[in-house]
Every structure is written in structure tokens, then in C-alpha cells.
């Protein structure tokens, strides 16, 4: 039943983007107004994945708030909210569906507004993130951070064909404070948020997507890694950002040591060994990393969108050789411990 329901919006999206996804995207220079909605594209989302602490807890809270805007015959908005409570060993994922988004996309005021929440961004780049559904609520203020283009000119290739690309920019190190509400508790929180903003007309049918954000706050080191598989044609890429200086990753290999299965029968790989290179011909990797989920069952389900696994993890990385990101920024070989968020999409096929 779930697959039948999601097949309809996917088919509509595929029809709407059939020609648009073949147009080459020109590179851009990110401007403050690009934090807002791009009404001429068919798919756009704002991701906020946070690693937070709260008084009285020794283990972190993981928070994901995602705003999806999809334009086919109409504009639809889907909001996902998920909280990983490591100390209690609990995970909750919920959301809001607006099949028809009635509000105009404006250059001022809230980026998105809906019953139970809103997304705002000020002229100086401070985000106010608010979402509440089914007893779980998140209110965060996120500020600062280094802007990272997730590919040259911000154009991230999604598949091995011209035009299947998106604009993709990140703020991986936003200082964050706010409140998380769940299970009758109201928890003050603070920490760091990784924010992604992606928009375009790329194909989603047949798209398998592995996304890793590796976070080493003490070193101001943030690593984004992608693996896309569109109908068997694989693309991998990523970035290494050290104190605001960025180096492109050319190749990524991921191997899972385990798997977890949902009640609907979808199997997701978990506990990953990752190796990354800057040059596809270089034998010695930039680094290796071992990523382990804090909780195994961090599943996100939606009525109209494909299900996916997304959750808070821990990471241990071995820097194999000096990483020179330019501007005098060099990361020497060492072992680093940090946090991570991982997303796995397209495994229901």
C-alpha cells in the first residue's frame, strides 16, 4: 500500500522534470537571498541536523528538522521532525504534510509557514527553525558558520548524465540553541547544527542516495560525502572543510558491516567503513572512517515520500596523510573522534 501511495507523487514529479532535468545548470555565487525559496525549481529542501546537549544528560540529543518543497501540478510541503535521545535509547520521528501549500513564496517574511511551525531566515543569516507535530516539537535558533559549496559553483552532479544536478550549499557549523519537546518534557538545548540547502529539477526515480556528514567540532573539521546510484550508474563526491577552507573529494568507497530491517521489509546497511580520495588515480586515501549509529532504528516514514534511514552516529577517522586545503590550513595525520549524521534513501527497490 505504501509503495502504491508514493508512486503517484513520484510519477507526477518525474513527468514535471523530464525536460527540466536535461538542462545544464550554470555555476552560481551564493547570495543571501539564496537562503530563501527558489520558486522556479521543482524540488527544494532545507535540512537541519543537530548534535545538542541538555542539562542533566551526559549523552547527546540528535535532532533532524527537514522542510521539503515539491512543485508538480501544485506546490506540496512536507516537514519531518526526528529526535534521537541517546541517553534514554529512544527515537521518535514524525512530520507534517501540506498537500497544497497555499502561501506565496516571498522575498521577505517567513521562508515557509504552516500550522505547527515555520522557517525564518534574517537578513544576516540567522535561522529560526520551528516545527511541532504529534507531541514532538523543536524550536532552534542557528547562526554563523562557514558557507560550503558542495561542488564547484555549487552544482552537485546527481547522476552520470547532463542536467541531472542540483544546487547544493551547506553551513556545517552553525551555533545553535533552543528547546526540544518530547514525551512531556521541555528540554533546553545547545550545540552545533549542520544546515543543507538543495534545489533543482533532478530526477528522483531510481535514485539511491547515501549521505554522510562527519563532524569534528574541536578541529573545525567537517566532511560531507555522497554516493548516488541512478539506475546502476554510480556517482560519488564530497568536501573536506577545515576552518572554512574546502577541498573537493573525488572518490568515496563505503562498506557496511551490518544491516537493520524495517517492519515493512526494507533493509538498510549500518555500521560503515568509509575510504575517501581526492584524486581517483591516487593510491593512498585522504582518510578512512568508521561510522556507527547511536541507535539502529532511526527510520523516517512519510505518506507521500519514500521512506529513508537518517540518524545520529559516532565516527572515528584516521587521517592517512596531511590534508592541505589551502590558505595555510593543513590537517596532519591523526585519529579523530566525532559525531555524524547519515541518510540512506532509495533502499525500498
SERO-4910 file (N, C-alpha, C, O; in steps of 0.05 Angstrom, whole numbers):
BEGIN
 pado doro    nc1    nc2    nc3   cac1   cac2   cac3    cc1    cc2    cc3    oc1    oc2    oc3
  Unk    A     17    -24      0      0      0      0     17     25      0     12     44    -15
  Unk    A     38     25     17     56     48     19     69     54     -8     70     77    -17
  Unk    A     78     34    -22     91     38    -48     71     49    -69     79     65    -86
  Unk    A     46     40    -68     26     50    -86     21     79    -82     18     95   -101
  Unk    A     20     87    -56     14    115    -50     37    133    -59     33    155    -70
  Unk    A     62    125    -53     85    142    -61     90    142    -91    102    160   -102
  Unk    A     80    122   -105     85    120   -134     72    143   -149     82    153   -169
  Unk    A     49    153   -139     34    175   -152     50    201   -152     55    212   -173
  Unk    A     58    211   -128     74    236   -129    101    233   -143    110    252   -156
  Unk    A    113    210   -141    138    206   -156    134    207   -186    150    218   -200
  Unk    A    112    195   -195    106    196   -224    100    225   -233    109    233   -255
  Unk    A     85    240   -217     80    268   -224    106    284   -224    109    300   -243
  Unk    A    123    280   -205    148    294   -204    165    287   -229    177    304   -241
  Unk    A    166    261   -236    182    253   -259    172    265   -284    188    274   -301
  Unk    A    145    267   -287    134    280   -311    140    310   -312    146    321   -333
  Unk    A    140    323   -289    145    352   -288    174    359   -294    179    380   -304
  Unk    A    192    340   -287    221    347   -290    234    333   -314    258    335   -317
  Unk    A    218    319   -330    231    304   -352    248    321   -370    271    314   -376
  Unk    A    238    344   -378    255    362   -395    273    379   -378    296    384   -386
  Unk    A    263    389   -355    279    407   -339    305    394   -329    325    407   -326
  Unk    A    304    367   -324    327    354   -313    349    349   -334    370    339   -328
  Unk    A    344    357   -359    364    355   -380    379    381   -386    397    382   -402
  Unk    A    371    402   -372    384    428   -376    408    430   -358    407    424   -334
  Unk    A    430    439   -370    455    442   -355    452    466   -335    443    487   -343
  Unk    A    460    462   -310    459    484   -290    484    500   -292    506    489   -290
  Unk    A    483    526   -295    507    543   -294    516    546   -265    500    546   -246
  Unk    A    542    549   -260    551    554   -233    541    581   -222    535    599   -238
  Unk    A    538    583   -196    529    608   -184    547    616   -161    563    599   -150
  Unk    A    546    641   -153    558    651   -129    535    655   -109    516    670   -114
  Unk    A    536    641    -87    514    641    -68    510    669    -57    529    683    -49
  Unk    A    485    679    -57    477    705    -47    458    701    -24    446    680    -21
  Unk    A    456    721     -6    438    718     17    410    710     10    397    695     25
  Unk    A    399    719    -12    372    712    -20    370    682    -27    347    672    -29
  Unk    A    392    669    -32    391    640    -39    384    623    -15    379    599    -18
  Unk    A    384    635      9    374    620     33    344    615     30    333    598     43
  Unk    A    331    632     14    302    630     12    294    611    -10    310    597    -22
  Unk    A    267    609    -15    257    590    -35    262    599    -63    263    623    -69
  Unk    A    267    580    -81    271    584   -109    246    573   -124    245    549   -130
  Unk    A    227    590   -128    201    582   -138    201    570   -166    181    556   -173
  Unk    A    222    574   -181    222    564   -209    232    535   -210    231    523   -232
  Unk    A    242    523   -188    251    496   -189    230    477   -178    211    486   -164
  Unk    A    233    451   -184    213    432   -176    218    419   -149    199    409   -137
  Unk    A    242    418   -140    249    405   -115    268    423    -99    287    434   -110
  Unk    A    262    426    -74    279    442    -57    275    433    -28    253    427    -19
  Unk    A    298    432    -13    295    426     15    317    440     31    339    446     22
  Unk    A    309    444     56    326    456     76    329    436     99    309    428    112
  Unk    A    353    426    103    359    405    123    373    418    147    391    434    144
  Unk    A    364    410    171    378    418    195    382    393    212    363    381    221
  Unk    A    407    385    215    414    361    232    432    371    254    454    381    248
  Unk    A    424    367    278    437    380    301    447    359    321    434    339    326
  Unk    A    470    364    333    480    348    355    480    367    379    496    386    380
  Unk    A    463    361    399    457    380    420    461    367    448    460    343    451
  Unk    A    466    384    467    467    376    495    445    390    510    436    411    502
  Unk    A    438    378    533    418    389    550    426    384    579    438    363    585
  Unk    A    421    403    597    429    400    625    418    374    637    395    367    633
  Unk    A    435    360    652    427    336    666    430    310    649    425    288    659
  Unk    A    438    313    624    442    290    606    472    288    599    485    308    592
  Unk    A    483    264    601    511    260    593    514    254    563    534    261    551
  Unk    A    493    242    552    494    235    523    479    256    507    462    270    518
  Unk    A    485    258    481    473    280    465    445    273    456    436    251    458
  Unk    A    431    294    447    407    292    432    413    297    403    427    317    397
  Unk    A    403    281    386    404    286    357    378    297    348    357    286    355
  Unk    A    378    318    332    353    330    322    355    334    292    375    344    281
  Unk    A    335    325    278    332    330    249    306    344    243    285    335    252
  Unk    A    308    367    230    284    381    220    288    387    190    308    399    183
  Unk    A    270    377    174    273    380    145    248    392    133    226    383    139
  Unk    A    251    412    116    229    424    102    233    417     72    252    426     59
  Unk    A    214    402     61    214    395     33    193    411     18    170    413     28
  Unk    A    200    423     -4    181    437    -21    182    424    -49    203    424    -62
  Unk    A    160    412    -58    159    398    -83    138    411   -101    115    415    -92
  Unk    A    145    418   -125    126    431   -144    121    413   -168    140    407   -183
  Unk    A     97    404   -171     88    389   -194     65    404   -206     69    427   -217
  Unk    A     41    393   -205     17    409   -213     11    430   -193      1    452   -199
  Unk    A     17    424   -167     13    442   -145     39    442   -129     58    427   -134
  Unk    A     41    460   -109     63    460    -91     56    445    -65     36    452    -53
  Unk    A     72    426    -58     68    410    -34     92    415    -15    115    417    -24
  Unk    A     86    416     11    107    419     31    104    396     51     83    390     61
  Unk    A    127    383     56    129    361     76    150    369     96    172    378     88
  Unk    A    144    367    121    162    373    143    167    348    160    148    336    169
  Unk    A    192    341    164    199    318    180    214    328    206    231    346    204
  Unk    A    207    316    228    219    323    254    227    296    267    210    278    270
  Unk    A    252    293    275    261    269    288    280    276    311    297    294    308
  Unk    A    277    262    332    294    266    356    306    239    365    291    220    368
  Unk    A    332    238    368    346    215    378    356    221    406    374    237    410
  Unk    A    344    207    425    352    211    453    371    188    461    362    166    468
  Unk    A    397    193    459    417    172    463    416    161    492    417    137    496
  Unk    A    413    179    511    414    171    539    391    152    546    395    133    561
  Unk    A    368    157    535    344    140    540    341    118    520    324    101    523
  Unk    A    358    118    499    356     98    479    330     99    463    319     78    456
  Unk    A    320    123    459    294    127    446    297    144    421    313    162    420
  Unk    A    280    138    401    279    153    377    250    158    369    233    140    372
  Unk    A    243    182    360    217    189    351    219    204    325    235    223    323
  Unk    A    204    197    305    203    211    280    174    217    273    157    199    273
  Unk    A    168    242    265    141    249    258    142    271    237    164    278    227
  Unk    A    119    282    229    120    302    208     94    315    203     73    309    215
  Unk    A     94    334    184     71    349    176     70    348    145     90    351    132
  Unk    A     46    343    135     42    342    106     22    364     98      0    365    108
  Unk    A     30    381     80     13    401     68     10    394     38     27    403     22
  Unk    A    -10    378     30    -12    370      2    -13    394    -17     -3    392    -39
  Unk    A    -26    416     -8    -26    440    -24    -17    463     -6    -29    469     14
  Unk    A      6    474    -14     17    497      2      5    522     -9     11    530    -32
  Unk    A    -12    536      7    -28    558     -4    -14    585     -5    -23    604    -17
  Unk    A      9    587      9     21    613     12     41    619    -11     54    601    -22
  Unk    A     42    644    -19     61    653    -39     89    652    -27     93    657     -4
  Unk    A    109    646    -45    137    647    -37    147    675    -40    149    685    -62
  Unk    A    154    688    -17    160    716    -17    190    721    -12    204    703     -2
  Unk    A    199    745    -19    227    752    -15    231    763     13    254    767     22
  Unk    A    210    768     28    212    776     56    192    760     73    175    746     62
  Unk    A    195    761     99    178    746    117    188    717    118    210    711    109
  Unk    A    172    700    131    180    672    134    185    659    107    171    664     87
  Unk    A    206    642    107    211    626     82    188    607     78    177    604     55
  Unk    A    179    593     99    156    575     98    141    578    125    153    583    146
  Unk    A    115    576    123     99    578    148     75    559    145     63    557    124
  Unk    A     69    545    167     48    525    166     38    520    194     52    527    213
  Unk    A     15    507    198      5    501    225     26    484    240     33    462    231
  Unk    A     35    494    262     54    479    278     83    487    274    101    475    286
  Unk    A     89    506    256    116    514    253    122    533    231    103    542    217
  Unk    A    147    540    228    156    558    207    186    557    204    201    547    221
  Unk    A    196    567    182    224    570    176    229    599    169    218    609    150
  Unk    A    246    613    185    253    641    180    283    643    177    298    627    188
  Unk    A    291    663    161    320    670    160    322    700    158    308    713    142
  Unk    A    338    712    176    341    741    176    361    750    155    374    734    142
  Unk    A    362    776    152    380    787    131    409    781    137    425    780    119
  Unk    A    416    777    162    444    770    169    448    740    173    468    731    185
  Unk    A    429    724    162    434    695    161    428    680    186    440    658    190
  Unk    A    412    690    204    404    675    228    378    660    223    358    672    214
  Unk    A    378    634    227    355    617    221    339    612    247    350    607    268
  Unk    A    313    614    244    294    606    265    279    582    254    264    584    234
  Unk    A    282    559    267    271    534    258    251    525    279    257    521    302
  Unk    A    226    521    270    205    514    289    187    493    275    177    498    253
  Unk    A    182    471    289    164    450    278    153    434    302    168    427    320
  Unk    A    127    428    301    115    413    322     94    395    310     77    404    294
  Unk    A     94    369    317     75    350    307     73    327    326     93    315    335
  Unk    A     49    319    333     43    295    348     59    293    374     70    271    380
  Unk    A     61    315    388     74    314    414    104    318    414    116    319    435
  Unk    A    115    321    391    144    326    389    148    354    376    137    360    355
  Unk    A    164    370    389    169    397    379    198    406    380    212    397    398
  Unk    A    206    422    362    233    433    361    232    462    355    218    471    336
  Unk    A    246    478    371    249    507    365    279    513    368    290    512    390
  Unk    A    292    520    346    321    525    346    327    552    333    314    561    315
  Unk    A    348    564    344    360    588    331    388    580    323    404    572    339
  Unk    A    394    582    297    420    573    286    433    598    273    421    612    257
  Unk    A    459    602    280    472    626    270    502    620    263    513    601    274
  Unk    A    513    637    246    541    635    239    548    611    222    530    600    209
  Unk    A    573    604    221    582    581    206    594    589    179    590    611    169
  Unk    A    609    570    168    623    574    142    606    564    120    596    541    121
  Unk    A    602    579     99    587    570     76    604    553     58    627    561     51
  Unk    A    594    529     51    609    510     35    592    503     10    569    495     12
  Unk    A    604    507    -14    592    497    -38    599    468    -41    622    460    -40
  Unk    A    579    450    -44    584    422    -44    592    411    -71    591    387    -76
  Unk    A    602    429    -88    614    422   -114    622    449   -126    612    470   -117
  Unk    A    640    449   -146    648    475   -158    624    490   -168    607    479   -183
  Unk    A    622    515   -161    599    532   -169    573    524   -156    552    533   -164
  Unk    A    574    506   -136    550    497   -123    534    477   -138    511    471   -129
  Unk    A    544    467   -161    528    449   -177    537    420   -171    558    411   -179
  Unk    A    520    406   -157    525    378   -149    513    359   -169    489    358   -172
  Unk    A    530    343   -183    521    323   -201    507    301   -186    517    292   -165
  Unk    A    484    293   -196    468    272   -183    469    245   -198    462    225   -186
  Unk    A    477    246   -224    477    222   -240    495    226   -264    503    249   -270
  Unk    A    502    204   -277    520    206   -300    506    213   -325    506    198   -345
  Unk    A    493    236   -326    480    247   -350    478    277   -346    474    287   -324
  Unk    A    480    292   -368    478    321   -366    452    330   -354    431    319   -361
  Unk    A    453    350   -337    429    362   -327    418    351   -301    404    365   -286
  Unk    A    424    326   -295    415    314   -270    433    323   -248    451    309   -239
  Unk    A    428    348   -239    445    361   -219    427    379   -202    404    384   -209
  Unk    A    438    388   -180    424    407   -163    444    428   -153    468    424   -153
  Unk    A    433    450   -144    449    469   -129    450    460   -100    429    453    -89
  Unk    A    474    460    -88    477    449    -61    497    465    -46    521    466    -53
  Unk    A    488    477    -24    506    492     -6    500    484     23    478    477     30
  Unk    A    521    486     40    519    477     68    530    498     86    548    513     79
  Unk    A    520    499    110    532    512    133    535    491    155    517    485    170
  Unk    A    559    478    156    562    455    173    567    460    202    566    441    218
  Unk    A    570    485    210    579    491    237    564    515    249    577    534    259
  Unk    A    538    513    249    521    535    260    518    532    290    508    511    299
  Unk    A    525    552    305    519    552    334    489    552    338    475    567    326
  Unk    A    480    535    357    452    530    360    443    530    389    457    520    406
  Unk    A    420    541    393    407    539    420    377    539    416    366    547    395
  Unk    A    363    528    435    334    526    432    321    507    452    331    503    474
  Unk    A    299    495    444    283    478    461    274    454    445    266    457    422
  Unk    A    275    430    457    264    406    445    242    396    464    247    393    488
  Unk    A    218    390    453    196    380    469    190    351    460    186    346    436
  Unk    A    189    333    479    182    306    472    174    291    498    186    296    519
  Unk    A    155    273    496    147    256    518    140    273    543    146    265    566
  Unk    A    128    296    539    120    313    561    143    330    573    138    345    592
  Unk    A    167    327    563    190    342    573    195    366    555    191    365    530
  Unk    A    205    387    567    214    411    552    243    416    558    250    425    580
  Unk    A    261    409    540    290    408    545    304    432    532    303    435    507
  Unk    A    317    449    547    334    469    535    359    456    523    371    438    535
  Unk    A    367    464    499    389    451    485    407    472    473    400    495    468
  Unk    A    432    463    469    452    479    455    472    460    441    476    438    450
  Unk    A    485    470    420    504    454    406    510    464    379    512    489    375
  Unk    A    513    446    359    521    454    332    501    441    312    493    417    316
  Unk    A    494    456    292    476    446    271    490    447    244    504    466    238
  Unk    A    485    426    228    494    425    200    469    431    183    449    417    185
  Unk    A    470    452    168    448    460    151    455    456    121    475    466    112
  Unk    A    437    442    107    440    439     78    416    452     64    394    450     73
  Unk    A    422    465     42    401    476     25    406    466     -4    427    471    -15
  Unk    A    387    452    -15    390    440    -41    365    445    -58    343    443    -48
  Unk    A    369    452    -83    346    457   -101    354    451   -130    377    453   -138
  Unk    A    333    443   -146    338    437   -174    315    422   -186    293    421   -175
  Unk    A    320    409   -209    300    394   -224    310    365   -230    302    354   -250
  Unk    A    326    355   -213    339    329   -217    318    306   -215    297    309   -202
  Unk    A    324    284   -228    307    260   -226    309    247   -199    331    247   -187
  Unk    A    287    236   -189    288    221   -164    280    192   -168    286    176   -150
  Unk    A    267    185   -190    260    157   -194    285    141   -199    303    149   -215
  Unk    A    287    118   -185    311    101   -188    336    112   -175    358    101   -180
  Unk    A    333    132   -158    357    145   -146    361    133   -118    344    135   -100
  Unk    A    385    122   -114    394    111    -88    415    130    -78    433    138    -93
  Unk    A    412    138    -53    428    161    -43    439    154    -15    424    148      3
  Unk    A    466    154    -12    479    152     14    492    179     19    507    190      3
  Unk    A    487    190     43    497    217     50    509    215     78    496    206     97
  Unk    A    534    224     81    548    224    106    558    252    113    572    264     96
  Unk    A    551    262    136    563    286    146    579    279    171    568    271    191
  Unk    A    606    282    170    624    275    191    633    301    205    642    319    191
  Unk    A    631    302    231    634    328    245    655    325    267    652    309    285
  Unk    A    675    341    266    697    342    286    699    371    295    716    386    285
  Unk    A    682    378    315    679    406    322    705    418    334    711    441    329
  Unk    A    720    402    349    744    414    362    764    423    341    778    443    345
  Unk    A    766    408    319    786    415    298    773    434    277    787    442    259
  Unk    A    747    440    280    732    455    260    735    441    233    739    453    212
  Unk    A    733    414    234    735    397    210    707    385    204    695    372    222
  Unk    A    698    389    180    672    379    172    674    366    144    684    378    125
  Unk    A    665    341    143    668    325    118    640    317    108    625    304    123
  Unk    A    634    323     83    610    314     70    617    294     49    634    299     32
  Unk    A    603    271     48    608    250     29    582    241     17    562    237     31
  Unk    A    581    237    -10    557    228    -24    564    202    -39    586    199    -49
  Unk    A    544    185    -41    544    164    -61    516    164    -74    496    159    -60
  Unk    A    514    170   -100    489    168   -114    490    145   -134    511    139   -146
  Unk    A    468    131   -136    465    109   -155    439    112   -170    417    107   -159
  Unk    A    440    121   -195    416    125   -211    415    102   -232    429    102   -252
  Unk    A    397     84   -226    393     61   -245    419     47   -251    424     39   -274
  Unk    A    436     43   -231    461     29   -234    485     45   -242    507     35   -244
  Unk    A    481     71   -248    503     89   -254    511    104   -229    496    121   -219
  Unk    A    535     99   -219    544    109   -193    560    135   -195    576    138   -214
  Unk    A    555    154   -177    570    179   -175    577    183   -146    560    179   -128
  Unk    A    602    189   -139    609    196   -112    625    221   -112    640    227   -131
  Unk    A    623    236    -90    638    262    -87    636    270    -58    625    256    -41
  Unk    A    646    294    -52    645    305    -25    663    328    -22    676    337    -40
  Unk    A    665    338      3    682    360     10    694    355     37    682    343     55
  Unk    A    718    366     41    731    367     67    735    397     73    748    411     59
  Unk    A    722    406     95    723    434    103    738    437    129    730    426    150
  Unk    A    760    451    129    777    455    153    778    485    159    790    500    143
  Unk    A    767    494    181    767    522    189    759    540    165    771    561    161
  Unk    A    739    531    151    728    548    129    740    544    102    730    555     83
  Unk    A    762    529    100    775    524     74    767    496     65    766    477     80
  Unk    A    761    494     39    748    470     29    764    456      7    776    470    -10
  Unk    A    765    430      8    778    413    -11    758    393    -22    743    381     -7
  Unk    A    757    389    -49    738    371    -61    748    342    -58    771    336    -61
  Unk    A    729    324    -52    734    295    -52    725    284    -79    703    290    -89
  Unk    A    742    267    -91    736    256   -118    724    229   -118    709    222   -136
  Unk    A    730    213    -97    720    185    -97    715    176    -69    731    182    -51
  Unk    A    694    160    -65    686    150    -39    679    121    -42    664    113    -60
  Unk    A    689    105    -24    681     77    -22    669     72      6    680     80     26
  Unk    A    646     58      6    631     53     31    625     23     33    614     12     14
  Unk    A    632     11     55    625    -17     61    611    -18     88    620     -6    107
  Unk    A    588    -32     89    573    -35    114    580    -62    127    584    -82    114
  Unk    A    581    -61    154    587    -85    169    562    -99    180    564   -121    191
  Unk    A    539    -86    176    515    -97    188    491    -86    173    495    -69    155
  Unk    A    467    -95    179    443    -83    168    421    -84    188    421    -99    207
  Unk    A    401    -67    184    377    -66    200    353    -66    182    354    -53    160
  Unk    A    332    -79    190    308    -82    172    284    -70    185    279    -74    209
  Unk    A    268    -55    170    243    -43    180    221    -64    180    224    -86    170
  Unk    A    199    -57    193    176    -75    195    164    -79    167    150    -99    162
  Unk    A    169    -61    149    158    -64    121    177    -79    103    171    -83     80
  Unk    A    200    -88    114    218   -105     99    241    -91     85    256   -104     70
  Unk    A    244    -64     89    267    -50     77    292    -55     93    292    -52    117
  Unk    A    313    -64     80    339    -69     93    358    -46     88    363    -39     65
  Unk    A    369    -34    109    388    -12    107    415    -22    118    416    -35    139
  Unk    A    437    -16    104    463    -22    115    470     -3    137    463     21    136
  Unk    A    482    -13    158    491      4    180    519     -4    189    529    -25    181
  Unk    A    532     13    205    560      9    214    578      8    189    584    -13    179
  Unk    A    587     32    181    600     35    155    630     40    158    639     53    177
  Unk    A    646     28    140    674     34    136    677     50    111    668     42     89
  Unk    A    689     74    113    690     93     91    718    100     85    735    103    102
  Unk    A    724    101     59    750    110     49    746    131     28    728    128     11
  Unk    A    762    153     29    758    175     10    785    184     -1    805    183     13
  Unk    A    784    192    -26    808    202    -41    801    229    -54    779    235    -60
  Unk    A    822    245    -57    819    270    -72    822    265   -102    811    280   -118
  Unk    A    838    246   -109    844    240   -137    838    211   -143    848    193   -129
  Unk    A    821    206   -163    813    178   -169    837    160   -175    834    136   -173
  Unk    A    860    172   -183    883    155   -191    903    152   -168    922    137   -170
  Unk    A    898    166   -145    917    165   -123    912    140   -107    890    134   -100
  Unk    A    934    126   -100    931    101    -85    926    106    -56    909     92    -44
  Unk    A    940    125    -43    937    130    -15    912    147    -10    909    168    -22
  Unk    A    894    138      7    869    154     12    875    178     29    895    180     43
  Unk    A    856    198     28    857    220     47    853    211     75    868    218     93
  Unk    A    833    194     79    826    184    105    809    160    103    797    154     83
  Unk    A    807    146    125    788    124    129    771    131    154    781    145    172
  Unk    A    746    122    154    729    129    177    711    105    183    703     90    165
  Unk    A    705    102    208    686     81    217    663     95    231    666    110    251
  Unk    A    639     92    220    615    106    229    595     85    241    589     65    228
  Unk    A    586     91    265    568     72    279    544     87    289    546    108    301
  Unk    A    519     77    283    495     91    292    492     90    322    498     70    335
  Unk    A    483    112    333    477    112    362    453     95    369    453     81    389
  Unk    A    434     94    351    411     76    353    406     64    325    410     78    305
  Unk    A    399     39    324    396     26    297    370     34    283    371     38    258
  Unk    A    348     37    298    323     41    285    315     70    281    293     78    289
  Unk    A    331     85    268    325    114    263    313    117    235    325    127    217
  Unk    A    288    108    233    274    107    207    255    131    205    242    139    224
  Unk    A    254    143    181    236    165    176    216    156    155    224    147    133
  Unk    A    191    158    161    170    149    143    151    172    136    146    189    153
  Unk    A    142    172    111    124    193    102    102    180     85    106    160     72
  Unk    A     78    193     85     56    182     70     61    184     40     54    166     25
  Unk    A     74    206     31     76    211      2    104    209     -9    108    210    -33
  Unk    A    124    206      9    152    206      1    163    178      7    153    164     25
  Unk    A    185    170     -7    198    145      1    209    146     29    218    167     39
  Unk    A    208    123     43    220    122     70    250    124     67    262    119     46
  Unk    A    263    131     89    292    132     90    302    128    118    288    132    138
  Unk    A    327    120    120    341    118    146    358    143    149    374    150    132
  Unk    A    354    157    171    371    180    177    375    182    207    355    183    222
  Unk    A    400    184    216    403    184    244    431    193    254    450    196    238
  Unk    A    432    197    280    456    206    294    475    183    297    467    161    304
  Unk    A    500    188    292    521    167    293    546    178    307    548    203    312
  Unk    A    564    161    314    591    168    323    611    160    301    606    141    286
  Unk    A    633    174    299    653    169    278    681    170    290    687    187    307
  Unk    A    698    151    281    727    152    287    741    152    260    736    134    243
  Unk    A    757    172    255    770    175    229    801    174    233    811    184    253
  Unk    A    814    162    214    843    161    213    852    178    189    847    170    166
  Unk    A    864    200    195    875    218    173    901    204    164    920    203    179
  Unk    A    901    195    139    923    179    129    948    195    121    970    185    125
  Unk    A    944    218    110    966    235    101    958    264    105    934    270    108
  Unk    A    977    283    106    969    311    110    949    320     90    952    315     66
  Unk    A    928    334    100    907    345     83    912    375     81    908    389    101
  Unk    A    919    385     58    924    413     53    900    424     38    896    419     15
  Unk    A    885    441     52    861    453     40    866    481     30    848    495     22
  Unk    A    892    490     31    899    516     21    897    537     42    885    533     64
  Unk    A    909    560     37    909    582     56    924    576     81    918    588    102
  Unk    A    943    558     80    959    551    104    945    532    122    955    526    144
  Unk    A    922    521    114    907    502    131    915    474    123    910    464    101
  Unk    A    928    460    142    937    432    138    929    416    162    934    423    185
  Unk    A    916    393    156    909    374    177    929    351    176    930    337    157
  Unk    A    944    348    198    965    328    199    952    301    205    930    299    216
  Unk    A    966    279    198    956    252    204    951    248    234    967    254    251
  Unk    A    927    238    240    919    233    268    893    217    268    881    213    247
  Unk    A    885    209    292    859    196    296    841    216    309    848    229    328
  Unk    A    816    218    298    797    237    307    771    223    314    762    205    301
  Unk    A    759    232    336    732    222    344    712    245    341    718    268    348
  Unk    A    688    239    331    668    259    327    641    248    325    636    224    332
  Unk    A    622    264    315    595    256    311    589    256    281    605    266    265
  Unk    A    566    244    274    559    243    246    529    241    243    515    233    262
  Unk    A    519    249    220    491    243    212    493    228    185    510    235    168
  Unk    A    477    208    182    477    192    158    449    190    147    430    186    162
  Unk    A    446    192    120    420    188    108    422    167     86    441    168     70
  Unk    A    403    149     85    402    127     65    374    128     52    354    124     66
  Unk    A    373    133     26    348    135     12    348    117    -12    369    112    -24
  Unk    A    325    107    -20    322     90    -44    327     61    -40    330     46    -60
  Unk    A    326     51    -16    331     23    -10    306      6    -11    307    -18     -7
  Unk    A    283     18    -17    259      3    -18    256    -13    -44    238    -30    -47
  Unk    A    274     -7    -64    272    -20    -90    284    -48    -88    285    -63   -108
***
